[in-house]
Amino acid sequence: MFSLFPKDENFFELFRRQAVLVRQGCEQLDEMVRKFDRIEERAKALKDVEHQGDLVAHELFERLNRTFITPLDREDIHGLASGLDNVLDAVEAIASRIVLFKITHSTPQALQLTRIVVECGVQIEQAVGHLKDFKGLMPFTIEINRLENEADGLSRQAVADLFDGKHDFLDVIRWKEIYGRLENATDQCEDVANVIESIVIKSR
């Protein structure tokens, strides 16, 4: 059976391509928030990366539908592809809202949170790079979980600080949305880590 229907190993290469795009998207958002120039241009560039990610995810799903024997459980392939796509979607949504809300400057809290998003993206790319041999994956997922917890605490404090009476009402509304979406992006990264942990457990 295995000689007649070999496992399609191209899934790992597609996952690597998807993870690279995730890391690039996270870095582009961080650069956008740090430099805060050419906002619309940067948001468009990030949208292009998100679109590339959609194409890779679509290719993964198509390959999954036509492959008889897969190198990982089908549900894990679907979960990982969907999870990586969700991270990119979350990151792009932040950039688009910065444009839509006509935000003109960054905040220290936003800088901290986008830096965490980048670190999550780096960890995801490295974990996916080790996915084929199942070796050394847990340190990456543990670090992503730690980063998500850090982002959760930072975002809660950032939102609380918005209500100290020193901020314009519209800024409170704008930044509450942005902080929430930054924290959600790390939640999506944690979801990816959880899928990878499931793959590791099943491989034992």
C-alpha positions in Angstrom: 0.0 0.0 0.0 2.8 2.4 0.9 4.7 1.6 -2.3 1.6 2.2 -4.4 0.5 5.3 -2.5 3.6 7.1 -1.2 3.2 9.9 1.3 3.2 13.4 -0.3 6.0 15.2 1.5 5.4 18.5 -0.3 3.1 19.5 2.6 6.2 20.4 4.6 7.5 22.7 1.9 4.2 24.5 1.7 4.0 24.9 5.4 7.5 26.4 5.3 6.4 28.9 2.6 3.4 29.7 4.7 5.4 30.2 7.9 7.9 32.5 6.1 5.0 34.7 5.0 3.7 34.8 8.5 7.0 36.0 9.8 7.3 38.5 7.1 3.8 39.8 7.8 4.5 40.2 11.5 7.8 42.1 10.7 6.0 44.4 8.3 3.4 45.3 10.9 6.1 46.0 13.4 8.0 48.2 11.0 4.7 50.0 10.2 4.0 50.7 13.9 7.6 51.7 14.6 8.2 54.1 11.7 4.7 55.3 11.2 5.3 56.6 7.7 3.9 55.6 4.3 1.1 54.0 6.3 -1.2 53.2 3.3 1.7 51.9 1.3 2.8 49.7 4.1 -0.7 48.4 4.7 -1.0 47.5 1.0 2.3 45.7 1.0 1.1 43.7 4.0 -2.2 43.0 2.2 -0.1 41.5 -0.6 1.7 39.2 1.8 -1.6 38.1 3.3 -2.9 37.4 -0.2 0.2 35.3 -0.9 -0.5 33.4 2.3 -4.1 32.8 1.1 -2.8 31.2 -2.1 -0.4 28.9 -0.2 -3.2 27.9 2.2 -5.5 27.2 -0.8 -2.8 25.0 -2.4 -2.4 23.1 0.9 -6.1 22.4 1.1 -6.2 21.4 -2.5 -3.3 19.0 -2.0 -5.0 17.6 1.1 -8.1 16.8 -0.9 -6.3 14.9 -3.6 -3.7 13.1 -1.5 -4.4 9.5 -0.4 -1.7 9.1 2.3 -0.5 12.2 4.1 2.7 12.6 6.3 0.6 14.0 9.1 -3.0 13.4 10.3 -5.4 15.1 7.9 -7.0 17.2 10.7 -3.5 18.4 11.8 -2.6 19.5 8.3 -5.9 21.3 8.0 -5.5 22.8 11.4 -2.0 24.0 10.9 -2.7 25.5 7.5 -5.8 27.3 8.8 -3.9 28.5 11.9 -1.1 30.0 9.9 -3.6 31.7 7.6 -5.4 33.1 10.7 -2.2 34.6 12.0 -1.7 36.5 8.7 -5.3 37.5 8.6 -5.1 38.9 12.1 -1.9 40.9 11.4 -3.2 42.3 8.2 -6.5 43.4 9.9 -4.5 45.5 12.4 -2.7 47.3 9.6 -5.9 48.0 7.7 -7.5 49.4 10.8 -4.6 51.7 11.5 -5.4 53.2 8.0 -9.2 53.1 8.4 -9.0 54.7 11.8 -6.7 57.4 10.5 -4.3 56.9 13.4 -1.4 59.3 13.1 1.1 58.1 15.7 2.2 55.0 17.6 2.2 54.3 21.4 4.8 52.6 23.6 2.2 49.8 24.3 1.7 49.2 20.5 5.4 49.0 20.0 5.7 46.4 22.8 2.9 44.3 21.5 4.0 44.4 17.8 7.5 43.3 19.0 5.9 40.3 20.7 3.9 39.5 17.5 7.2 39.5 15.6 8.8 37.2 18.1 5.8 34.8 17.8 6.3 34.9 14.0 9.9 34.0 14.3 9.2 31.1 16.7 6.5 29.8 14.3 8.8 29.9 11.3 11.5 28.0 13.3 9.0 25.4 14.6 7.6 24.7 11.2 11.1 24.4 9.8 11.6 21.5 12.2 8.2 19.9 11.6 9.4 17.2 9.2 11.7 15.5 11.7 9.5 16.2 14.8 12.7 17.1 16.7 13.1 20.1 19.1 9.6 21.5 18.5 8.5 21.9 22.1 10.8 24.8 23.1 9.3 26.8 20.2 5.7 26.1 21.3 6.5 26.8 25.0 8.0 30.2 24.0 5.0 31.1 21.9 2.8 30.3 24.9 4.9 32.5 27.1 4.8 35.3 24.6 1.0 35.1 24.4 0.8 35.4 28.2 3.0 38.4 28.1 0.9 40.0 25.4 -2.3 39.3 27.3 -1.0 41.1 30.4 0.4 44.1 28.3 -2.9 44.5 26.4 -5.0 44.5 29.5 -2.8 47.1 31.1 -2.8 49.2 27.9 -6.6 49.2 27.7 -6.8 50.1 31.4 -4.4 53.0 30.8 -6.7 54.4 28.1 -9.4 55.1 30.7 -7.2 57.2 33.0 -8.9 60.4 31.8 -5.9 61.7 29.9 -6.9 60.5 26.4 -9.2 61.8 23.7 -12.4 59.9 23.5 -11.8 58.8 19.9 -8.3 57.7 20.7 -9.7 55.5 23.4 -12.0 53.8 20.9 -9.3 53.5 18.3 -6.5 52.1 20.5 -8.8 49.8 22.4 -9.6 48.1 19.1 -5.9 48.0 18.0 -4.7 46.6 21.4 -7.4 44.0 21.3 -6.5 42.9 17.8 -2.8 42.8 18.7 -3.5 40.5 21.6 -5.8 38.4 19.3 -2.9 38.0 16.9 -0.8 36.4 19.6 -3.8 34.2 20.5 -3.8 33.0 16.9 -0.1 32.2 17.2 -0.8 30.2 20.3 -3.4 28.2 18.4 -0.7 27.3 15.9 1.6 26.2 18.7 -1.2 24.0 20.1 -1.6 22.3 16.7 2.1 21.7 16.6 2.1 20.3 20.1 -0.7 17.9 19.0 1.4 16.7 16.1 4.4 16.1 18.5 2.2 14.1 20.9 0.8 11.9 18.1 4.4 11.3 16.7 5.5 9.7 20.0 
